[in-house]
Amino acid sequence: MIEKIKRINELCRRDGVYINQNGLKTVSLWSKIKYFRQVMGSDYGFDTSIFEHEEYYIAKCKIISYDPERTLATGHYKQFKKKNGTYIQGALPMAESFAISRALSFFGILDSSITSKEEYESLNIPITKETKDVTQKSSVPVDQIVSEMNKAPHITRLKSLRYHKYKEQFESALKNHPSVYRDLDDVYQTRMDNINQQEKI
């Protein structure tokens, strides 16, 4: 089972890792549910219960094994029906989904935070998607490339970074990660404009 849990976590991280304001990393609850079903098959399942109160729902989820039948992990979630006096659309399914996500976290399917990406979003807690290295070969973080370009003292150095030192990273990003390439190209163009302005003064 441990190897299966590791496999699920690997697949979830491929879908995306998200970082909250405290540096804790999380994944999407939909990835957790999807890959749990794919890897674990029909030998395991969810047993959920909803308890309704005047102002909120309490959802409970148990991850169960069918043979032999036993509870492997549990998760609870409290979802208020209103926010700022207005009813929250989908409050009931949110409670159930987040309870399932919590149970999966306690089962071991998580990164460094038991809270899912969607749960952070529902609470309006800022999260950002972790940026992958643009190439596995060199493992140079995107932040390092950005930092070096922003510190380039002149155009020759800036062009050397883009067309020589990090040429492979730019080409790999263009091919495999277009959004990362656009970010890098924006930094390059902005620094180029800044250097040109400084030279004119």
Secondary structure by P-SEA (a helix, b strand, c coil): caaaaaaaaaaaaaaccccccccbbbbbaaaaaaaaaaacccccbbbbbbbbcccbbbbbbbbcccccccccbbbbbbbbcccccccccaaaaaaaaaaaaaaaaaacccccccccaaaaaaaccccccccccccccccccaaaaaaaaaacccaaaaaaaacccaaaaaaaaacccaaaaaaaaaaaaaaaaaaaaaaac
